[in-house]
Amino acid sequence: MSRAEGLRLARILYLNGDAMLANAIARSLIAADPGDVEALLLMSASEEAMGNAQAALIYGRQAWEAAERAARPASLRYEIARQTAHAALSGQRNLTAQYWLQQSINVAPSPNQAAQSQQDLDITRQNSPLKATLSFQIIPTTNINGGSVTDLFLVDDVVIGGLSGWSEAQPGVIATANLDLLYALPGSGRDRFGISLTETLPKLAPWAARENPDLDDADLQSQSAVLRFEHDLLLPVIKNSARLTLSASQSWTDGAPAGPGLRSQLEVSVLDTEQTAILLTTKAERQWSEGQGGITDGISAQLDATRRLDGVAATLQMGLGATLLRSEWVNTTYDSYTISLGWVPDAPLGSVNWSVLVTGGAKHFGRYQPIGGGIDATNGRDDTSLGISLNLRTEEAEIFGLTPYVTLSQQASWSNISRNATLTGSVTLGLSRSF
């Protein structure tokens, strides 16, 4: 019996319910050629049918790797990915199944097949008690420290002295990594427990380091850990869905504790239709600082809206926000306001989805001490800011199993205290994956 005849017979046996004999034939074919893609795929399917989900998953992975090495057609790799996902689900390995469904979307030979896998992926994610998001970012920027664009220290146009070191904008690269885990607690599915870990590592550009030998970019390194509890609820009066989040955090700067924090957050879906969605988010927070500032209390409100524009095949995004911070130190006591406007077209640029976001803001300090020693600026401090960013993301490419994206941004701020007048250009090169 030739290989083709053996495969044909094994498939017929498998489809007729004789997984054991189909498995035996496939095993013989693999013994003759360990890289036989079709035989490995049949082994995966027959092992699953016999109740061996772990073995089915292993053979599915081997079939995928063999198909990649042999540059087999996308249609075959799509079939392998879906079979491997099915095997993972049979073994109750939900996150693994999500990974293979995403692989099937990446290689789907037609839009309908991609849509089918996307639908299956959405259902799998909804049924998964554990959700994970992993992201990495490399950000070349003209201003890693939020420093001033001038070397003069001015307060209300009065020259006080000069700025140097970290007070001035320094170029470099910022690397960040974030892992977010969210676990749905057994029961109604309305309660979740989560943890988020973030690491930020700025690095001075070599020429900036040579010009500023006294600067140590480790001073800007930071880490944070956040524990949170989420509870979905239905507000009895307005009959709208809402989510309450309680969180506790700890942050570190240059390896030293910067202080813990507590936050409560309530998100209310004010409106949710096919054309329009409005979300109101309110927060109350307390931070304990190990350095200047002591205890800082803050409250904020944010209104975000999206409007579907069928006539131009795009979605319009709008946002309004306000934050009030009160502290034992005047320099961390202020009111701030933000506004944003975004444009998300349906049509990609080639295979790249894109969007544009414009932001504006204002910040007011009734009192401000620019040089310490209890000396206040006569008019306090007032900042305004403006920013624009272009976001690019492709769902077809992968790097190390992660989806790449790029954000180009330009941010500027103006202030009556020159130390806070900044200009930052940056390019964010990111990788992310949700499981």
N, C-alpha and C positions, 0 to 999 in steps of 0.2 A: 504494500500500500504506500503510495507516494505521500509527501507532506500535505499537498493540497487535498487529497482524498481523505487523509486522516483528520484534517481540520474540518472538512465538510461533514464527515460522519460525527465528529465530536459535537459540532454545533447542533446537528439534528437531534442527537441524543439529549443534549442539554435542554433544548426547547421542548422536547417531549417529556421532560421531567426526570431523566436518568442522569443526574448530576455526577453520580459516582463513576459510571463508566466514561462519561465525557472527561472527567478529571483524570482518569487513568490514561486516556489517550493523550491529553494535553501534557501530562507529566512525561510521557515517553518522548514527545516532540521536543520538550525542553531539555531532556537528557541529551538529545542529539544536537540541539542548538540552544544554549542558555539565553541567547538574545532573540529568540523567536517571539516577536511582539504579539502576534495573534494568539499564540499558545499561552503566553503569560496572561493575556487578557482573559482567555477562557478559563485558566486556572483560578483567577481572581473570582470570576462569576460562579464557577462550580464550587469553590471552597465556601463562598458565602451561602450558596444554596444548601450546602451540607451542614451549615451552622458554625463554620469556622471563620468568624468575622476577622480575627486578627491575621490569620493566614491570607485571607482575601485582600486585606489592606496591604500586606507586604508584597504580594504578587502584583497588585495594582500599581504600586510604586515602581516595581521593577519593569513593568510594561511601559510605564511613562518614560523612565530613563532610557530604556532600549529604543523607544520610538523617537526620542530626542536625538540620540546618537546616530540613528539611521535616517534622520530627517524625513520621517514618515508624514503623510498628509495630515492637515489640520483636522479633517473629519474623523480620522482614526484616533488622534490624540484627544479630541473632544469626547469620543466614546469611552476612552480609557479613564479620563478624568471623572466623568459622571459615574462610571462603575466603581471607581475607587471611593468617591464620595458616598455612594450607596453602601459600600462595605463599611465605611467609617460609621455611618448612621446605624448600621446593624450592630456594630460593636459599642453603640452609645458614646461615640467619640464625636461630639457635636462640633467642636472647634476644628478638628481635622476635616470633617465633612465640609465645613465652610471654606476651608482652604482649597479643597479640590473642586468645589463648585465654582470658586473664583477662577481657578485654572481653566475650567471648562468655558467660562465666559471669555477669557483671554484668547482662546484658540477657536472659538465657535466659528464654523464656516459660513454661517448665515445669521442675519439679524433675528430671525424667529427662534433659532436654537439658542442664541445668546439671551434672548428674552425669557425663554423657558428656564434656563439655568439661573438667571437673575431672580425670577419668581421663586424658584426652589430655595435659593440662597436667602431671600427675604424671610421665607417661612421658617427656615432652619434657624436663622438668627433670632426670630421671635420666640422660638421654642427653646432656645439655649439659656440655661440659667446663668452662664458665665459669658461675659463679653469683654474683649480685650482690645485696646488700641495702642499700637507701638509707633512712635514717630521719631525721626532724627532730622536735624536741620543744621546746615552750614550756611552762615550768613556773613559774606564779605560786606563790610560797611565802612563808611567814612568816619563813623563816630561810635565807637564801642562803649563809650562811657557817658554819653549824653552831655558832652562838654560844650563850652561856648565856641562860637565861630569867631570871636575876637579875643585878642590878648590884652585888651583894656578892660579894667574893672570900673564900670560906670553904674551910677545909681541916679535915675532921672536925669541923664545926660551930664552928670557931674563926675569927673574923673576922680576915682578914689585911689587907684593904683594899677597894677598889672595882674594878669592871670597867667598861670603856667601849670605844668604837670597835668593832673587829672582834671583841673578846672577847664582846660582847653580840650577841644575835640581831638580825639586820637583815632587814627585808622587801624583797622585790624579785621579779625574774623571772630565770630561768635559761634560756638558749637553748642547745640542743645539736644537733649534726649529726654523723652517722656514715655512712661509706661502707665497706662490707666486700666485698671481692672474693676469690673462691676459684676456683682453676684446677686441674682434674684433669690430672695429668701423663700423657702417653701411656704405654701399657703395660697393666698389670693393673687400673687404676682404683682402686688402693689408696693412691695417693700424691697429695697435693694441696699446692699452694702458695698462701698467702693473704696479703693485706695489709688492714689496718684503719686508717682515719684518723678521728680524733674531735676535734671542736672544742667547747669549753664557754665560753659567754660570759654571766656573771652581770651583772645590772644592778640597782643600788639603786633602790628606790621613790623617786619625787621628794621626798616628805616626809622620808624617811630621809636623803636626800642633803642636804637643807637643814639638818636637825638635826645632821648630822655632816659639815661642810664639809671636814674633813681626810681623810676616807675616799675612796679611789680604787678603784672596783670593778674596774679593770684588774688590781689585785693578785690577784684571784681567777680571772682568765682562765687557761685551760689548754688545751693541745693534746697529742695523743699520736699516735704512729705505731707500728704493730706489724706485724712480719713473722713469718709462722709456716709451719711445715711439718707436715702431718698424714700419718700412716701408719696404715692399718687392719691389724690383725693378729688371729690366732687364738692364744690362749694355749694352749700344749701340754698343760699339766697339768689345768686345769679346763675346757678345751674351750669357753671362752666367747669371744665377740667383744670386741675392745678397740680403742681408738684412742690412739695416742701423738702428742702435739703438742709440738713444740719451737718456742719463739718468742723473738724479741728485740724490745725496745721502746725508745723514746726519748720522753721527755715534756718539756714546757715549761710554765713558770708565769710569767705576766706577760711573755711573750716571751723569757725567759731559760731556758737548759737546766736542767731539774730533775734530770736524771740518766738513764742507761740502765738496762736491766734484762734479765735472762735468766730464762726459765721452761721447765720441763718438766712435762708434764701427761699422766696416764694415766687414761683412762676405761674402765671394765670393766662390761660388761653382766652383772650377777650373775644376773638372772632376767628373762626376757622371754616372757610368755604373753599370751593374749587378755585375761586378767583382771588380771594383775599384772606390773609392770615395776620392777626395782630396778637403779639405776646407782650405781656407786662411782667417785668421782673423787678422785685424789690429785695434789698439786702440790708442786713444789720450786722455789723462786724466790730470786734474788739481785738486789737493787736497790742502785745506787750513787747516793747523794744528793749534790748540789752544796752543800746547806746542812747543817743539823745532822743528825746521825745517821750519816753516813759510809756504811759498807756495812751493809745489812740483809738477813739471810737468813730465809726463811720456809718452813715446810712446812704443808700442810693436807690434810684429808680430808673429803669430803662424801658422804653417803649420801642419795640421793633415791629415793623410791618413789611409784608411782601404783597405785591399786586401783580397778578398775571395779566400781561398785555398780549392778547391773542393777535391783534392787528399787526404787531411788529415781531411776534414770536420771541418774546423775551419776558423776563421777570424784573420788576423794579423793587429795590430794597430801600427802606427808609428807617432811620433810627434817631431817637432823642433820648438823652440821658442827663441825669444830675446826681452829683455826689457831694455830700457835706461831711467833712472830717473835722473832728475836734480833739485836741491833744493838750497835754500839759506843757507843750512847747509851741510857741507861736509859729515856728517855721513848718510845722506839720498840722496847722489849723487853717483850713481854706474851704472855699466852695468852688466846684468845677462843673462845667456844662459841656456836653458834646452833641454833635449832630453828624449824621452820615447819610450818604446816598450811594446806592450801588446799582449796577446794571449787569444782568446775567442773561445773555442771549442763548437761545436754544441751539442755534447752528454753531458747530465747532469750526475752528480754523484748521482745516485738514482733519487730523485725528485728535486735536487738542481743544479741550473745553476751556473757555476763558471768561473772565468777569473783571469789572472795574469797580473800585470803591474809592469814594472821595470822603474825607472826614474833616471836620472842623471842631475847634474847642476853645474854651476860655476858662481861666482859673484866676480867682481873686483871693488874696491874703489881706485881711483887714490890717494886720500887723505883720511885719517881717523884719528880721535882723540880719542884714547882709554880711556883717562882719563880726557878729557875736558881741559879747560884752554888754548886752542889754541895750545896745544902740539900735533904735528902730529907723527904718527908712521912712521918710516923711509921708509918702503917699502909699505906704504898704507895697504890695507887689501885685502886678497884673500881667498875666501871660495870655497870648492868643496863639493858636496853632492851626496848621493846615497840612493835610497830607493826601496823597493819591497813591494807589497801588493797583497793579495789574497782576491778576492771578492766572496762571496757566497750569493745566493738569491734563494728563493723558491717562486713560484707563487701559490702553492697549499695551503699553510698555511696562516692564518690571525690572527692578534691580535688586538682586538678592531676595526675590520674592516680595518686594515692597513696591508700592506705586509712587513714582516720582512726581514732583510738582515744583513749580518755580513761581516766586513772587518778586516783582520789581516794584520798589517803593521809594518815594521821596517824601520826607517829612521836614517841616520847618516850624519853628516857634519864635515868637517875638516877645520881649519882656522889657520892662523898665529897669530891671536888674540884669546887666549884660551877661552875667554868669549863666543865665537861663535862656539866652537867645541862642538857639541851636539850628543846625542844618544837617540832616542825615540822609544819605543815599545808601540803599542796601539792595542786595540780591539774595533772596532766600532760596536755597537749594534744599529741598526736603524729600524725605522718604517716609511713607506711612502705610500702615496696614491695620484694618479692623478685622477682628476674628469673632 
